[in-house]
Amino acid sequence: MRLAPPSSNSRWRDVGVTAGAFGLGLLFLALFLLVAGFDVPLALGALWRGAFGSWYALTSATLVRATPLILLGLAFTLGSRGGALNIGMEGQFALGAMAAAWMGTHTGALPGVVALPMVLGAGMAAGALWMAVPVLLRLRFGVTEVISTLLLNFVAEAAVSYAVTGPLQEPSGIYPQSASLTMAARLPKLLPMSRLHLGLLIAFAVAVVMAVVLKRSRWGFELRAVGAGPRVAEVSGRIRAGRLLAVALLISGALAGLGGAVEVSGVSYALYLNLSPGFGFTAIAVALLGRLRPGGVVVAGLLFGALEAGAGGMQRDAAIPAVAVQVVQAVVILTMVVAANSGQRTANGND
């Protein structure tokens, strides 16, 4: 399956499809809660309050949850623009978090202006290195990255489990987690009395840079050409599709690793098991809902951040399991895939 963003002439259609997909997901959530016997108005009210009910809920829950989703959504978008599907963002996130935790506990007395770039850079390097394996398998043996990146998620999970009970375990050896990051290795807060950290601005900056690169640079044009048709791009455009796609996938892995580093240095301040509640898979829905455009990914990430935050409020106030919101994610993915395939059939019919 090849996912490609629609042409620039269909922006309003994109907005309609995106809004419809998210609205349809919420409708299915309401129907699911109704069939399950829950109080739907109470549940949806708790969902709203958990996401937007107070300034603290907005800044310390919704925006904090949205930050890794935006970064990982951008990672998926970059690979998809070249015609590749990075399904291993969960593993790249985990390896990025592990590398960031190791670096963050060894920064010693370094100032923040030195320690923070080292921590974030370690996360990006680990994510890129983890992606290098699927890239090599694809280029050398023709193994699709869908399978290899997915399977490496389980290896990454085992690696984190080993790290937090072995070489990275906190000094007392009691808890399965790493030691806490030094203060210099932690992302600064953006607002007083809030959990919102600098990572959100980093995610916004990455989105801006990616939008400019994809739309204004030669490299971005060539990547989009490869995504539209690698063979045609090689023959008519003399583009080395394999090399271009390899670079895009490595950057995609680096962005997913950056997401892990941001989560460790901005939220948890330590590495532990199940650090991600499924960011790597939710980010696929974020990227699809954003129509594989950086700006759309930011908006979709904020929406799904609100959904994740609201799920916690729904569980607290209405005793409804937070996993119920995965109904929305499933409907969004199915709707966007159907819309993409319908758009491709229409385009082929017009040709």
DODOMAR-250637 format. One line per 3 residues: their letters; for each residue x, y, z of N, C-alpha, C. Coordinates in steps of 0.1 Angstrom, whole numbers, plus 2048, in hexadecimal, padded with zeros to 3 digits. Example, Ala and Ser with C-alpha at 12.3 -4.5 7.8 and 13.67 -1.06 7.14 Angstrom:
! DODOMAR-250637
as = 884/7C7/84E/87B/7D3/84E/884/7DF/84E; 880/7EA/847/889/7F5/847/881/800/84F
! end
This chain:
! DODOMAR-250637
mrl = 808/7F4/800/800/800/800/809/80C/800; 806/816/7F7/80D/822/7F6/804/82E/7FA; 809/835/804/801/841/809/808/84D/803
app = 800/855/7FD/806/862/7F8/7FC/86D/7FA; 801/879/7FD/7F8/884/800/7F1/888/7F3; 7E5/88D/7F4/7DE/892/7E8/7E4/89F/7E3
ssn = 7E0/8A3/7D7/7E5/8AF/7D1/7E1/8BB/7D8; 7E8/8C6/7D5/7E5/8D3/7DC/7D7/8D8/7D8; 7D1/8D3/7CD/7C4/8D8/7C9/7B9/8D3/7D1
srw = 7BB/8CA/7DA/7B1/8C3/7E2/7B2/8C6/7F1; 7B7/8D2/7F5/7B9/8D5/803/7AB/8D5/80A; 7A1/8DB/804/794/8DC/80B/78E/8CE/80D
rdv = 790/8C6/803/78C/8B8/804/793/8B1/80F; 7A0/8B4/810/7A8/8AE/81B/7A2/8B2/829; 79F/8BF/82A/79A/8C3/837/78C/8BC/83A
gvt = 784/8BB/830/777/8B4/832/779/8A5/836; 782/89E/82F/785/890/832/78B/88F/840; 794/898/844/79A/897/851/790/899/85C
aga = 788/8A4/85A/77D/8A7/864/773/89C/865; 770/896/859/766/88B/859/76B/87F/860; 778/87C/85D/77E/870/864/77E/871/873
fgl = 782/87D/878/783/87E/886/775/87E/88C; 76B/885/885/75E/885/88A/757/877/88A; 75A/870/87F/755/862/87F/75B/85A/88A
gll = 768/85C/88D/76E/855/898/767/857/8A5; 764/864/8A8/75D/868/8B4/74F/862/8B5; 748/862/8A9/73B/85C/8A8/73B/84D/8AC
fla = 745/846/8A6/746/838/8A9/74A/836/8B8; 752/83F/8BE/755/83E/8CC/748/83F/8D4; 73F/849/8D0/733/84A/8D8/72A/83E/8D6
lfl = 729/838/8CA/721/82C/8C8/727/820/8D0; 734/81F/8D0/73A/815/8D8/737/816/8E7; 738/822/8EC/735/824/8FA/726/821/8FD
lva = 71D/825/8F4/70F/822/8F5/70C/813/8F6; 712/80C/8EC/710/7FD/8EB/715/7F7/8F8; 721/7FC/8FD/727/7F6/909/720/7F9/916
gfd = 716/802/915/70E/805/921/713/810/929; 71C/819/924/721/824/92B/718/830/929; 719/83A/932/712/847/931/71A/84F/927
vpl = 714/851/91B/71C/858/910/71E/866/913; 714/86E/917/716/87C/91B/721/87E/926; 720/875/930/72A/876/93B/738/873/936
alg = 739/869/92D/746/865/928/74C/870/91F; 744/875/916/749/87F/90D/74C/88C/914; 744/88F/91F/748/89B/927/755/899/92E
alw = 757/88D/933/764/88A/93A/770/88B/930; 76D/886/923/777/887/919/77B/896/916; 771/89E/915/773/8AD/913/77B/8B3/91E
rga = 776/8B0/92A/77D/8B7/936/78B/8B2/938; 78E/8A5/934/79B/8A0/936/7A5/8A7/92C; 7A0/8AB/920/7A8/8B1/916/7A8/8C1/917
fgs = 79D/8C7/919/79C/8D5/919/795/8DC/925; 792/8D4/92F/78A/8D8/93A/790/8E3/942; 79E/8E4/942/7A5/8EF/94A/7B2/8F2/942
wya = 7B8/8FD/947/7C4/901/941/7CF/8F6/943; 7CF/8F0/94F/7D8/8E6/952/7D6/8DA/949; 7C9/8D6/947/7C6/8CA/93E/7CB/8CD/930
lts = 7CA/8D9/92B/7CE/8DC/91E/7DD/8DC/91D; 7E4/8E2/926/7F3/8E4/925/7FA/8D7/92A; 7F5/8D1/935/7FD/8C7/93B/7F9/8B9/936
atl = 7EE/8B8/92F/7E9/8AB/92A/7E8/8AB/91B; 7E0/8B3/915/7DE/8B3/907/7EA/8B6/8FF; 7F1/8C1/902/7FD/8C5/8FB/809/8BC/8FD
vra = 80A/8B8/90A/815/8AE/90D/813/8A1/905; 807/89C/905/804/890/8FD/806/892/8EE; 803/89E/8EA/804/8A0/8DB/812/8A1/8D6
tpl = 81C/8A5/8DF/829/8A7/8DA/830/89A/8D4; 830/88F/8DA/836/883/8D4/82E/87E/8C8; 821/880/8C8/818/87C/8BD/81C/885/8B0
ill = 81E/892/8B2/822/89A/8A7/82F/895/8A1; 839/893/8AA/846/88F/8A5/846/882/89E; 83F/878/8A3/83E/86B/89D/835/86C/890
gla = 82B/874/891/823/876/885/82B/87C/879; 834/885/87C/83D/88A/872/846/880/86D; 84B/877/876/854/86C/872/84D/863/868
ftl = 841/85F/86B/839/857/861/836/85E/854; 833/86B/855/831/873/849/83D/873/840; 848/875/845/854/877/83D/857/86A/835
gsr = 856/85E/83C/858/852/835/84D/850/82A; 840/853/82E/835/851/825/836/859/818; 83C/865/81A/83D/86E/80E/846/868/804
gga = 84F/85F/808/858/858/7FF/853/84A/7FB; 847/847/800/841/83A/7FC/844/82E/805; 849/831/811/84D/827/81B/844/828/828
lni = 842/81D/82E/83A/81D/83A/842/819/846; 845/823/84F/84D/820/85B/843/81C/866; 842/80F/868/839/80A/873/841/808/880
gme = 84E/80B/880/856/808/88B/859/814/894; 850/81E/894/853/82A/89C/852/827/8AB; 84A/81D/8AF/84A/81A/8BD/858/815/8C2
gqf = 85F/80D/8BA/86C/808/8BD/876/813/8BC; 875/81C/8B2/87F/827/8B1/87D/831/8BC; 870/833/8C1/86D/83B/8CC/874/836/8D9
alg = 873/828/8DB/878/822/8E6/888/823/8E6; 88E/820/8DB/89D/821/8DA/8A1/830/8DC; 89A/839/8D7/89E/847/8D9/89C/84B/8E7
ama = 892/846/8EE/890/849/8FC/89C/843/904; 8A0/836/901/8AA/82F/908/8B8/837/906; 8BB/83B/8FA/8C7/842/8F8/8C7/850/8FF
aaw = 8BC/856/8FF/8BB/863/906/8BC/862/915; 8B6/857/91A/8B8/854/929/8C6/852/92C; 8CD/84A/924/8DB/847/927/8E3/854/927
mgt = 8E1/85C/91D/8E8/868/91B/8E5/872/926; 8D8/873/92A/8D3/87C/934/8D8/879/942; 8DC/86C/944/8E1/869/952/8F0/86A/952
htg = 8F6/86D/947/905/86E/946/90A/87C/942; 901/886/943/905/894/940/90C/89B/94B; 90C/895/957/914/89B/962/910/8AA/965
alp = 91B/8B2/965/919/8C0/968/918/8C9/95C; 915/8C3/950/915/8CB/944/909/8D4/944; 90A/8E0/93F/8FF/8E9/93E/8F4/8E4/935
gvv = 8E8/8EA/937/8DD/8E5/92F/8DE/8E7/920; 8E5/8F2/91C/8E7/8F5/90E/8F0/8EB/907; 8F7/8E3/90F/8FF/8D8/909/8F9/8CB/90C
alp = 8F3/8C9/918/8ED/8BC/91B/8E1/8B9/913; 8D8/8C3/911/8CB/8C0/909/8CE/8BC/8FB; 8D6/8C3/8F3/8D9/8BE/8E6/8DF/8B0/8E5
mvl = 8E7/8AD/8EF/8ED/8A0/8F0/8E2/895/8F2; 8D9/898/8FB/8CE/88F/8FE/8C5/88D/8F2; 8C1/898/8EC/8B8/897/8E0/8BF/891/8D4
gag = 8CC/894/8D2/8D4/88F/8C8/8D5/880/8C9; 8D7/87B/8D6/8D9/86D/8D8/8CC/865/8D4; 8C0/86B/8D8/8B4/865/8D4/8B2/864/8C5
maa = 8B5/86F/8BE/8B4/86F/8AF/8BE/865/8A9; 8CA/864/8AE/8D4/85A/8A9/8CF/84C/8AB; 8CA/849/8B6/8C5/83C/8B9/8B9/838/8B0
gal = 8B0/841/8AE/8A5/83E/8A5/8A9/83C/897; 8B3/844/892/8B8/842/885/8BF/835/883; 8C7/831/88D/8CE/824/88D/8C5/819/88D
wma = 8BA/81A/895/8B0/80F/895/8A9/80D/888; 8A7/819/881/8A1/818/873/8AB/813/869; 8B8/814/86C/8C2/810/862/8C1/801/85E
vpv = 8BC/7F9/868/8BB/7EB/865/8B0/7E8/85B; 8A4/7EE/85C/89A/7EC/851/89E/7F2/844; 8A5/7FD/844/8AA/803/838/8B4/7FA/831
llr = 8BD/7F4/838/8C7/7EB/832/8C0/7DE/82D; 8B6/7D9/834/8AF/7CD/830/8A7/7D0/823; 8A2/7DC/822/89A/7E0/816/8A3/7E2/80A
lrf = 8AE/7E9/80C/8B7/7EB/800/8BF/7DF/7FC; 8C3/7D7/806/8CC/7CB/802/8C4/7BF/7FF; 8B8/7BC/806/8B1/7B0/804/8A3/7B2/7FF
gvt = 89F/7BE/7FE/891/7C1/7F9/886/7BE/803; 88A/7BE/810/880/7BB/81B/878/7C8/81D; 86B/7C7/81D/863/7D3/81F/864/7D8/82D
evi = 865/7E6/82E/867/7EC/83B/85B/7EA/844; 84F/7E7/83F/843/7E5/847/846/7DA/851; 84B/7CF/84C/84D/7C3/854/859/7C5/85D
stl = 864/7CA/858/870/7CB/860/86E/7D5/86C; 869/7E1/868/867/7EB/873/85D/7E6/87E; 853/7DF/879/849/7DA/883/84F/7D0/88C
lln = 857/7C7/887/85D/7BC/88F/867/7C2/899; 86E/7CD/895/878/7D3/89D/872/7DA/8A9; 865/7DD/8A9/85F/7E2/8B5/860/7D9/8C1
fva = 85F/7CC/8BE/85F/7C2/8C9/86E/7C1/8CE; 877/7C2/8C5/885/7C2/8CA/888/7CE/8D2; 884/7D9/8CE/886/7E6/8D6/880/7E5/8E4
eaa = 874/7DF/8E4/86D/7DD/8F1/876/7D4/8FA; 87B/7CA/8F5/884/7C1/8FD/891/7C8/901; 896/7D0/8F8/8A2/7D7/8FB/8A0/7E1/907
vsy = 895/7E8/907/892/7F1/912/890/7E9/91F; 889/7DE/91E/887/7D6/92A/895/7D1/930; 89E/7CD/927/8AB/7C9/92C/8B2/7D5/932
avt = 8B1/7E1/92C/8B9/7ED/930/8B4/7F1/93E; 8A7/7F1/940/8A2/7F7/94D/8A3/7ED/959; 8A7/7E0/955/8A9/7D6/960/8B8/7D2/960
gpl = 8C0/7D9/958/8CE/7D6/957/8D7/7E2/957; 8DD/7E5/94C/8E8/7EF/94C/8E2/7FE/94F; 8D6/800/94C/8D0/80E/94F/8C8/80F/95B
qep = 8C7/804/963/8BE/804/96F/8C3/80E/979; 8B9/814/980/8BC/81E/98A/8C5/818/995; 8CD/820/99C/8D8/81B/9A5/8D3/811/9AF
sgi = 8C7/813/9B5/8C3/80A/9C0/8C0/7FC/9BA; 8BD/7FA/9AD/8BA/7ED/9A8/8AD/7E8/9AC; 8A4/7F0/9B0/896/7EC/9B5/88C/7ED/9AA
ypq = 88C/7F8/9A3/882/7FC/999/887/7F9/98B; 87E/7F4/982/882/7F2/974/882/7FF/96C; 88B/808/96F/88B/815/968/89A/81A/969
sas = 89D/824/961/8AA/82A/962/8AB/834/96D; 8B7/839/96F/8B8/844/979/8B2/851/972; 8AF/85B/97A/8A9/867/975/8B3/86F/96D
ltm = 8AF/876/963/8B7/87F/95B/8BC/88A/964; 8C8/88F/961/8CD/89B/968/8C4/8A7/965; 8C4/8B1/96D/8BB/8BD/96B/8BF/8C4/95D
aar = 8CC/8C4/95A/8D0/8CB/94E/8CB/8C3/941; 8C8/8B6/943/8C3/8AE/937/8B4/8AE/935; 8AD/8B6/93D/89F/8B7/93C/89A/8C3/934
lpk = 890/8C1/92C/88A/8CC/924/884/8D6/92E; 886/8E3/92C/880/8ED/934/871/8EE/932; 86A/8F2/93D/85B/8F4/93C/858/901/935
llp = 84D/901/92D/849/90D/926/840/916/92E; 839/910/938/830/917/940/831/913/94F; 830/91D/958/830/919/966/824/911/96A
msr = 826/908/974/81B/900/979/815/8F7/96E; 81D/8F2/965/819/8EB/959/823/8E0/956; 81F/8D5/94F/828/8CB/94B/82D/8CE/93C
lhl = 827/8D8/936/82B/8DB/928/83A/8DF/927; 841/8D9/91E/84F/8DB/91D/853/8DF/90F; 860/8E2/90D/865/8E7/901/863/8DD/8F5
gll = 861/8D1/8F8/85F/8C7/8ED/854/8CB/8E3; 84A/8D2/8E8/83F/8D6/8DF/844/8DF/8D4; 84C/8E9/8D8/852/8F2/8CF/85B/8EB/8C5
iaf = 863/8E1/8CA/86B/8D9/8C1/863/8D2/8B7; 858/8CC/8BB/84F/8C6/8B1/84A/8CF/8A7; 846/8DB/8AB/841/8E5/8A1/84C/8E9/898
ava = 858/8EB/89D/864/8EF/895/867/8E4/88A; 866/8D7/88E/869/8CC/885/85E/8CC/87A; 851/8CF/87E/847/8D0/874/849/8DB/869
vvm = 84D/8E6/86E/850/8F2/865/85B/8EE/85C; 866/8E9/861/872/8E5/859/86E/8DB/84E; 866/8D1/853/862/8C6/849/859/8CC/83E
avv = 850/8D5/842/847/8DA/838/84F/8E2/82D; 859/8EA/832/861/8F2/829/869/8E8/820; 86F/8DE/826/878/8D5/81E/870/8CD/814
lkr = 864/8C8/818/85C/8C0/80E/857/8C9/803; 854/8D5/806/84D/8DE/7FB/857/8E6/7F4; 862/8EA/7FA/86A/8F4/7F3/878/8EF/7EF
srw = 87C/8E4/7F3/88A/8DF/7F0/889/8D5/7E5; 895/8D3/7DE/896/8C9/7D4/895/8BB/7DA; 89B/8B9/7E6/89A/8AC/7EC/88C/8A8/7EF
gfe = 884/8B2/7F4/876/8AF/7F6/86E/8AC/7EA; 871/8B3/7DF/86A/8B0/7D2/86E/8A2/7CE; 87B/89E/7CF/87F/891/7CA/878/886/7D3
lra = 877/889/7E0/871/87F/7E9/862/87D/7E5; 85B/888/7E2/84D/887/7DE/84C/880/7D1; 856/882/7C8/856/87B/7BB/858/86C/7BD
vga = 861/868/7C6/863/85A/7C9/856/854/7CF; 850/85B/7D7/843/856/7DE/838/854/7D3; 838/85D/7C9/82D/85C/7BF/830/850/7B6
gpr = 83D/84D/7B3/841/842/7AA/850/841/7A9; 855/838/7B1/864/837/7B2/86B/833/7A4; 864/82A/79C/86A/827/790/86A/832/786
vae = 85F/83A/785/85E/845/77D/868/850/781; 869/852/78E/873/85C/793/881/858/78F; 884/84C/78F/892/847/78C/895/849/77D
vsg = 88B/846/775/88D/846/766/88C/854/761; 881/85B/764/87F/868/75E/886/873/766; 888/872/773/88E/87C/77B/89C/87A/77F
rir = 8A1/86E/77B/8AE/86A/77F/8B1/86B/78E; 8A7/867/796/8A8/867/7A4/8AB/85A/7AA; 8B5/859/7B3/8B9/84D/7B9/8AF/84A/7C4
agr = 8A4/843/7C1/899/841/7CA/89D/839/7D6; 8A5/82F/7D5/8A9/827/7E1/8B1/82F/7EB; 8BB/837/7E6/8C2/83F/7EF/8BA/84A/7F6
lla = 8B1/850/7EE/8A8/85B/7F3/89F/856/7FE; 899/84A/7FB/890/844/805/897/840/811; 8A3/83B/810/8AB/837/81C/8AE/843/825
val = 8B1/84E/81F/8B4/85A/827/8A7/85E/82E; 89C/85E/827/88F/862/82D/88B/859/838; 88D/84C/837/88A/842/842/893/844/84E
lis = 8A0/847/84B/8A9/84A/856/8A5/856/85E; 8A1/861/857/89C/86D/85E/88F/86A/865; 887/862/85F/87A/85E/866/87D/857/873
gal = 887/84E/873/88B/847/87F/891/851/889; 898/85B/884/89E/865/88D/893/86D/894; 889/870/88D/87E/878/892/876/870/89D
agl = 874/863/89A/86E/85B/8A4/876/85A/8B1; 884/858/8AF/88D/858/8BA/88C/865/8C2; 88B/870/8BA/88A/87D/8C1/87D/87E/8CA
gga = 873/878/8C5/867/877/8CD/869/870/8DA; 871/865/8DA/874/85E/8E6/87D/866/8F0; 886/86D/8EA/88F/876/8F2/888/881/8F8
vev = 87E/887/8F1/876/892/8F6/86D/88D/901; 868/881/900/85F/87C/90B/867/879/918; 874/874/916/87C/872/922/881/87F/928
sgv = 885/888/920/88B/894/926/881/89F/929; 874/89D/925/86A/8A7/928/85F/8A2/931; 85D/895/932/851/890/93A/855/886/945
sya = 85C/87B/941/85E/871/94B/86B/872/952; 875/879/94C/882/87B/952/88A/86E/956; 885/863/951/88B/856/953/885/84C/948
lyl = 88D/841/946/888/837/93D/882/82C/945; 876/827/941/870/81C/947/868/814/93D; 863/808/941/85B/800/938/84E/807/934
nls = 849/805/928/83D/80A/923/83C/819/924; 847/81F/921/848/82E/921/83E/834/917; 83C/82D/90C/833/831/901/825/829/903
pgf = 81A/830/904/80D/829/904/808/826/8F6; 811/825/8EC/80E/822/8DF/80F/82E/8D5; 818/837/8D9/81A/843/8D1/81D/840/8C2
gft = 825/835/8C0/82A/832/8B3/81F/82D/8AA; 814/827/8AF/809/823/8A7/7FF/82E/8A6; 7FC/835/8B0/7F3/840/8B0/7F8/84A/8A6
aia = 805/84C/8A5/80A/856/89B/807/853/88D; 805/846/88A/800/843/87C/7F3/849/879; 7EA/848/883/7DD/84E/881/7DE/85E/880
val = 7E7/863/888/7EA/872/888/7EF/876/87A; 7F8/86E/874/7FD/872/867/7F3/871/85C; 7EB/866/85D/7E0/864/853/7D6/86F/854
lgr = 7D2/872/860/7C8/87D/863/7CD/88A/85E; 7DA/88C/85F/7E1/899/85A/7E3/899/84B; 7DF/88E/844/7E0/88D/836/7EF/88D/831
lrp = 7F8/889/83A/806/888/837/80C/895/833; 807/8A0/83A/80D/8AD/839/811/8B2/846; 81D/8B8/848/822/8BC/855/818/8C5/85D
ggv = 812/8CF/856/808/8D7/85D/7FC/8CF/862; 7F7/8C6/859/7EC/8BD/85D/7EF/8B4/868; 7FC/8AF/869/800/8A6/873/800/8AE/881
vva = 804/8BA/881/804/8C2/88D/7F6/8C3/893; 7EC/8C7/88A/7DE/8C8/88E/7D9/8BA/893; 7DC/8B0/88B/7D7/8A2/88F/7DD/89E/89C
gll = 7EA/8A1/89E/7F1/89E/8AA/7EA/8A4/8B6; 7E6/8B1/8B5/7E0/8B8/8C0/7D2/8B2/8C2; 7CB/8AD/8B8/7BE/8A7/8BA/7BF/89A/8C1
fga = 7C9/892/8BD/7CB/885/8C4/7D1/887/8D1; 7D9/891/8D3/7DE/894/8E1/7D2/897/8EA; 7C8/89F/8E5/7BC/8A1/8ED/7B5/894/8EF
lea = 7B4/88C/8E5/7AD/87F/8E7/7B4/876/8F2; 7C1/876/8F1/7C8/86E/8FB/7C7/874/909; 7C7/881/90A/7C5/887/917/7B7/885/91C
gag = 7AE/887/913/7A0/885/917/79C/877/91B; 7A4/86D/916/7A2/85F/919/7A5/85D/928; 7AF/864/92D/7B3/863/93B/7A8/868/944
gmq = 7A2/874/93F/797/87A/947/78B/871/946; 788/86B/93B/77D/862/93A/77E/856/943; 78A/851/945/78C/846/94D/78B/84A/95C
rda = 790/856/960/78F/85A/96D/780/85E/971; 779/865/969/76C/86B/96D/761/862/969; 762/85A/95F/757/852/95A/759/843/95B
aip = 765/83F/960/768/831/962/768/829/955; 76C/82F/94A/76C/829/93D/77B/827/939; 77F/81B/935/78D/818/932/792/822/927
ava = 79E/827/929/7A4/831/920/7A6/82B/912; 7A7/81E/911/7AA/817/904/79D/819/8FB; 792/81D/900/786/81F/8F8/789/829/8ED
vqv = 792/833/8EF/794/83D/8E5/79B/836/8D9; 7A0/82A/8DA/7A7/824/8CE/79D/821/8C3; 790/821/8C7/785/820/8BD/787/82C/8B3
vqa = 789/838/8B8/78B/843/8AF/797/842/8A6; 7A2/83D/8AC/7AE/83B/8A4/7AC/831/899; 7A5/826/89C/7A2/81C/892/79A/821/886
vvi = 78F/829/88A/786/82E/880/78E/839/877; 796/841/87E/79E/84B/876/7A7/844/86C; 7AE/83A/870/7B7/833/867/7AF/82D/85B
ltm = 7A5/826/85E/79D/81F/853/797/82A/84A; 792/834/84F/78B/83F/847/796/845/83E; 7A2/849/844/7AC/84F/83C/7B2/846/831
vva = 7B3/839/834/7B8/830/82A/7AE/82E/81F; 7A1/82D/822/797/82C/818/796/839/80F; 798/844/816/797/851/80E/7A3/852/805
ans = 7AF/84E/80A/7BB/84E/801/7B9/845/7F5; 7B4/839/7F7/7B3/82F/7EC/7A8/834/7E3; 79D/83A/7E8/793/840/7DF/798/84B/7D6
gqr = 7A1/854/7DD/7A7/85F/7D5/7B0/859/7CA; 7B7/84F/7CD/7C0/849/7C3/7B8/843/7B8; 7AD/83C/7BA/7A5/836/7B0/79F/841/7A7
tan = 79A/84C/7AE/795/857/7A6/79F/85D/79D; 7AB/85F/7A2/7B6/865/79A/7B9/85C/78E; 7B9/84F/791/7BC/845/786/7B1/845/77C
gnd = 7A5/847/781/79A/847/777/79A/853/76F; 79E/85F/774/79F/86B/76D/7AA/86A/762; 7B4/863/766/7BF/862/75C/7BB/859/750
! end
